[in-house]
Amino acid sequence: MAQLQVENITLTFGGLAALSGVSLEVERGELVSVIGPNGAGKTSLLNCISGFYHPQRGRILFEGHDLTRATPHEVTRKGIARAFQNIELFSGLTVLENLLLARHTHLRYGLFGAGLFYGRALKEEVENRKAVEEVIDFMELEAYRKAPVGNLPYGVRKRVEVARALALSPKLLLLDEPMAGMTLEEKEDMVRFILEIRARGTTVVLIEHDLGVVMDISDRIYVLDFGQVIAEGAPEAVAKNPRVQEAYLGVEA
């Protein structure tokens, strides 16, 4: 069984179909990209997987668990984390504080334990601080750990957005255009981080408009157009697909 199974989901807003019978499978440890023109339904698909939207038809399974009607926090607790296209960080808090907040789903002690800050509460806080420090080191954010996120350059904030998702220790990481607006050097760094995340065993689903990057790093690619999957397969096969070329070029291949 695939780690993630999206089965024939349909998502509509009024009379507009954002997704129409979309299906995909992602195996454990894969790096799968979802591409398509603007408005093809890519972000809507991630919104369904992460629990922000609930499709009217179809179902979503993760490691055998039905997440079709799950809330975002329930999805997170199953091991799915997401980095957003539009940076969703607390700009007035530091990098360290943003990442520590992301660990709240791993806290199990109650109000009494928090007040005493002893025993289980202290142990969990130490463990979570260690996990956050490891992410800061991995994403090369040591120089910014105590800086307010709102004061950081855009490229660094995008890196913090991915780090926040990683702080959840996910089994599956959803990345929505993590390289959008970055310089070439910043993109190269982000590609390096993504490949290392996958090498460490985390499954990755990536939305990205830079087709050169997608073709270079993906195991498989799904192509969406007008809310439907029009192609799926290895990068070489997808690049040669006439329907994909037509969707991107606007002419018959």
ABEGO torsion letter per residue (X at the ends): XBABBBBGBBBBBEABBABBGBBBBBBBGBBBBBBEBBGAGAAAAAAAAAGABBBABEBBBBGGBBAAABBAAAAAAAGBBBBBABBBBBAABBAAAAAAAAAAAABABBAAAAAAGBEAAAAAAAAAAAAAAAAAAAAGAAAAAABBAAABBAAAAAAAAAAAAAAAGBABBBBBGAABGBBAAAAAAAAAAAAAAAAAGBBBBBBBABAAAAAAABABBBBBBGGBBABBEBAAAAAABAAAAAAAAGBBX
